[in-house]
Each structure stands twice: as structure tokens, then as C-alpha cells.
Amino acid sequence: MSNLRRPAPADPRVRALVAQAQRAQLSRRSFLIGALGTAGAGALLAACGTGSPSATAQTAKDVSGDDKIVRWANWTQYLDQDDDGTSYPSLVAFEKQSGLKVTYAEDIDDNDAFYGKVSGQLKNGQDIGYDIVTLTDWMAARMIRLGYTQELDKARIPNAANILPNLANVDFDPGRTHSLTWQSGFAGLAWDKEKVPNGLHTLSDLWAPELAGRVEVLSEMRDTMGLIMLDQGIDPAGDWSDNDFYGALDILKEKIESGHIRQVRGNAYTQDLASGDAIAVIGWSGDITSLNYEADDKFEFAIPDAGGTLWSDNLMVPVGSPHLSNAEDLMNYYYDPAVAAQVAAWVNYITPVEGAKEEMEKIDPDLAENPYIFPTDEILAKVSVFRTLTPDEEERYNGEFLTVIGA
């Protein structure tokens, strides 16, 4: 994927996009129910179910004092970059401040694919080559449940106290002893405005015959299946049944087998939008904002009329990492409100850090009022989080989904 560079927040294009989004009531990466005091936040932010650790792996010895490095695996376009797209200003500042060397890699394109590469090493307690991994709630739940993450020393992360209240005690990690939220957001519909001039309002619009072969959906089961279920009148956060899930899966299977869906993709779907191979997708809000900064506002993103899905990604230290203290120092740095605002101004996703909005006002007041960075009750009312799955359900539903998409 080519570098997608955002201009400085004061750039007129940013202001224009924000104004347009506010007028259109579209959606960017949203979630922070906690920031707005919305009822039911705990339920929305719940992820995969808890359980007893099954791993026997021993935590690695921490050699941070002698080995001054941190190795961080993240998703693409998920950290502030300079105008050349060649460095990360916040990381550069951290290295200078801490004396640590950070190896930052955009190595996560899909939760399942990433986990599949490292699960064997994790089970054996081996070093997977990363000291921090950034995975979505349900995968974070699996990692923690299996004993594949290290316990964090909150005394080394005083800024963790800045986490928004409704993120501080999620069901998959009570008290946040093994994880901290990185960013949050949602999935919805996105399209090329020139090639899809009437836009997309419902998931059924994505199945229009004229779009056949130019549609892509996400390889994240909870997002793609969540939107299909919502379109069928089923709230993925609710008490739905096997029949509800498999009914939605049948729709996905038919659209793949007929060729209507071109591909099922992780983060790489943005490449196909940029190239024109795909013109309408189920996608992630912040990705579309990223594309628009390079493509002169060519694309549009919206939550479907029936609703969108909500998610969070989380920072965790793998069980085999020998640099726990260094990783904690980096987490503490990114939970400083000023640094969190700097990141949010670039990625356009929702920061989990209290005080970031006030710091954003110093960077760009328009962005501080952007409801898709600091979401409104109206937007939050349109999104759902895929309900907590038991380990058995997770294995069964995810396995069936992967079979259908050919993974």
C-alpha cells in the first residue's frame, strides 16, 4: 500500500472535509460512549468472552534495562506521519524523550491472519518479534484468556489513569491489567462518489446489479456479518440465534459465489478502492478519510440506515516479549492527552484518552468539534458491537465464516 499522507490539521482540505462530514452527518471512527456519558457503554464495549487461561507458557524475563528497544506491530495508517510519509513524529519524539529505539511495523492486516502466524510461538511462550501488538477486542479477549499476554505494571503507566471511564473495566480484561485501548471506530459503507453517484444508504444497495464484481467486504467477521445481520433487522449486540447467524452467512456465501463480491479483504481493501478495482465496500471509517486526503475527497463513508458496527483495538505485550518495561513506557507516552490528540488529528479515529479533546482544541478547534473524532449521541445510537461470544461460539462462527470466504 502506498503511503497515504494527511496534511497538517490546519490545512483547508481538513476543515472542508470536517465541515462536509458534519453537514452530511456521516461517520468517522467513533465510539467513546464514555466520553459522552451514553448509557449502556459497558455492553457496547464488551468483547469476546472470558475464561480460564489454557496456556502453560512462562512470561519472558524482562531485559529492558539492558536492551533499549521496543518493537510494535500495528495496522496500516494508524499512527501520525510526517508530510513525506517517511517517519512518525510522535515516535521520533518518544525516542528522543525515552532514549529507546522503536521498531514500528504495519504488520497487521487482519486479526485472524496475524494470530495464525504467531499462535504457535505464543503457545510456547516464545518471542514473536514484537513487544506490543494492536488487536481488536475479540482477539484481545482470546489472547488474554489463553494467557498469551503479560500483566502490565500500572505504576509504570501513570497516564493509564486517563483512560475513559467506560473503557477502564471491560469484560475481557477487568481493570485493564493486560491491555489498553489504542483507538476505536466502526464499520460501514464506502464508495467512489463518481462511480456510485447515488451513494449507498443500505446494505442492499451494495448488492445492486450494476456493482457486481466491484464490491469488497471485510475479512473481519464481526464487521461484515454484523452489517448483514443489521440489514436483516437483527442487532448483533442482542440475543440472536444460530439461525440468525447462518441466515446472514448464506447471503454472504451467495454474493461471493456469484462473483458479486470481488474479494474479501483486510486493510488492503483500500488499495483496491484507490486503484478503482473496487468501487463500493464494507470498510472502516478512518481508512476512507485517509484515502480522501490523497484522492481529493473522492470517496464517501456512511453508517447504513440499519446501523453500523463498533469496535476497539488494544495494545498488549505478548507473553514472550523480553521488553515489558520498555513497552509500558511507550504506552504511558501515548496516554498523554497531548500526544493522544496529535495521533487523533492524523488518524481521525477515536482516542480513548480523557483530556485529548481539550488538547485538540489547541491543534485545530474544528477537529475538536468533529463528531466523528469526538462522537455525538446521535452517531453512537446508530452503531452496535457484536455481542460477546463464548469460546465455542467464537470457534464455530468464525470457522464457518472463514470457510465461506475461502480463508
C-alpha positions, 0 to 999 in steps of 0.5 A: 500500500502506498503511503497515504499522507494527511496534511497538517490539521490546519490545512483547508482540505481538513476543515472542508472535509470536517465541515462536509462530514458534519453537514452530511452527518456521516461517520468517522471512527467513533465510539467513546460512549464514555466520553459522552456519558451514553448509557449502556457503554459497558455492553457496547464495549464488551468483547469476546468472552472470558475464561480460564487461561489454557496456556502453560507458557512462562512470561519472558524475563524482562531485559529492558534495562539492558536492551533499549528497544521496543518493537510494535506491530500495528495496522496500516495508517494508524499512527501520525506521519510526517508530510513525506510519509517517511517517519512518525513524529510522535515516535521520533519524539518518544525516542528522543524523550525515552532514549529507546529505539522503536521498531514500528511495523504495519504488520497487521492486516487482519486479526485472524491472519496475524494470530495464525502466524504467531499462535504457535510461538505464543503457545510456547511462550516464545518471542514473536518479534514484537513487544506490543501488538494492536488487536481488536477486542475479540482477539484481545479477549482470546489472547488474554484468556489463553494467557498469551499476554503479560500483566502490565505494571500500572505504576509504570503507566501513570497516564493509564489513569486517563483512560475513559471511564467506560473503557477502564473495566471491560469484560475481557480484561477487568481493570485493564491489567493486560491491555489498553485501548489504542483507538476505536471506530466502526464499520460501514459503507464506502464508495467512489462518489463518481462511480456510485453517484447515488451513494449507498444508504443500505446494505442492499444497495451494495448488492445492486446489479450494476456493482457486481464484481466491484464490491469488497467486504471485510475479512473481519467477521464481526464487521461484515456479518454484523452489517448483514445481520443489521440489514436483516433487522437483527442487532448483533449486540442482542440475543440472536440465534444460530439461525440468525447467524447462518441466515446472514452467512448464506447471503454472504456465501451467495454474493461471493459465489456469484462473483458479486463480491470481488474479494474479501479483504483486510486493510488492503481493501483500500488499495483496491478502492484507490486503484478503482478495482473496487468501487463500493465496500464494507470498510472502516471509517478512518481508512476512507478519510485517509484515502480522501486526503490523497484522492481529493475527497473522492470517496464517501463513508456512511453508517447504513440506515440499519446501523453500523458496527463498533469496535476497539483495538488494544495494545498488549505485550505478548507473553514472550516479549523480553521488553515489558518495561520498555513497552509500558513506557511507550504506552504511558507516552501515548496516554498523554492527552497531548500526544493522544490528540496529535495521533487523533488529528492524523488518524481521525479515529477515536482516542480513548484518552480523557483530556485529548479533546481539550488538547485538540482544541489547541491543534485545530478547534474544528477537529475538536468539534468533529463528531466523528473524532469526538462522537455525538449521541446521535452517531453512537445510537446508530452503531452496535458491537457484536455481542460477546461470544463464548469460546465455542461460539467464537470457534464455530462462527468464525470457522464457518465464516472463514470457510465461506470466504475461502480463508 
